[in-house]
Amino acid sequence: MAADDGILKTLIVGSGPAGLTAGIYTGRANMKPVILAGSSPGGQLTKTSEVENYPGFRKGILGPKLMDEMITQAQHCGAELVWESAAKIEGKAPPYSVTTDGGKVYKTHTIIFATGAAPRFLGVKGELEYQPKQSSDAKVGGGAGVTYCAVCDGAFYRKMPVAVVGGGDSAMEEATYLSKLCSEVTIVHRREGFRASKVMIERAQKTPNIKWELNYVVDEILGDPNAKPVPLVTGMRIKSTKDGSTKVLAVKGVFGAIGHIPTTKVLQGVVDLDEDGYIKANDRQETSLKGFYAAGDCHDRRYRQAVTAAGMGCKAALEAERYLTHEGLA
Ligand code: NAP
């Protein structure tokens, strides 16, 4: 819904914890927020299982359930969700013009940008070839082979050997989840030290069917390109970071878990980004443009937690409200 002059008071881009929290706050402030919820509403948490570290749920809560609650809460508070993504953002000062991938054009006095981040690709031969080209491919013959989400695709690899690449919390979490479904899970990590927290490493170490290949990187994902109806992974060649020697792991699935990249392509040349594409913002979530705020994983490379993203969404909403009041637009 637009303000009286046809210009929105605020447009929120993204529907993870940051965007939805901004929606709850701006909705309650009667700013009539529109949230461009994108193609995967709810963001990364819809692809995780149990969330044990979001306050308020003593036994934890399933990620998709948490996001479903947040979406409903934002709507209840007055946010309008639009199931489209921002394709173009124009203007160097408010009001900004935002065009969606569906061709809608919004004019808005403030923007809260909260698009999150997407999985980082391994960048090796075979990675693109053996990714499912459409979601139904993942179900074929135990999975097309390369994926980045154990909760989404793990069930397609039941009783099969798989590998998880990475040494952070995501890798430990994915491996632990997969160990309950798959015959064997091999964690491939490029060094002996881990970024993952002690508790997550210990949980994985205690799991009998989790094996470790440390000091190895992926050299190539191997498979049968002519398999019907889709190409299938048959293994993965890994290369030692110590002596360059290689060996082949016979796995049916490769789960990439080597971090994320911020979803900020649409902002190139619009606001200041750092060298890796994260939006530069101060501790009030203000970016290089007036009335333009950033919140969550598209800005934050350090904490990347649902609760910190939600906190940033709250701060951005309060700052947008103060800005509108200051400008006499509230
Ligand atoms: P991360 O902490 O950045 O870890 C990425 C891992 O991938 C690192 O071990 C890194 O190795 C490795 N890596 C990066 N690029 C690589 C490449 N090109 N080839 C091979 N290996 C590569 O990412 P994350 O695990 O996704 O976690 C992100 C954030 O989310 C963290 O703050 C984490 O605590 C949080 N998280 C929390 C939970 C939870 O609490 N339940 C679950 C998942 C994630 P190096 O260490 O050698 O750089």
Residues whose N, C-alpha, C, O or C-beta is under 5 A from the ligand:
A	BS01	NAP	L122 G166 G167 G168 D169 S170 A171 E173 R190 R191 R195 A257 I258 G259 R302 Y303 R304
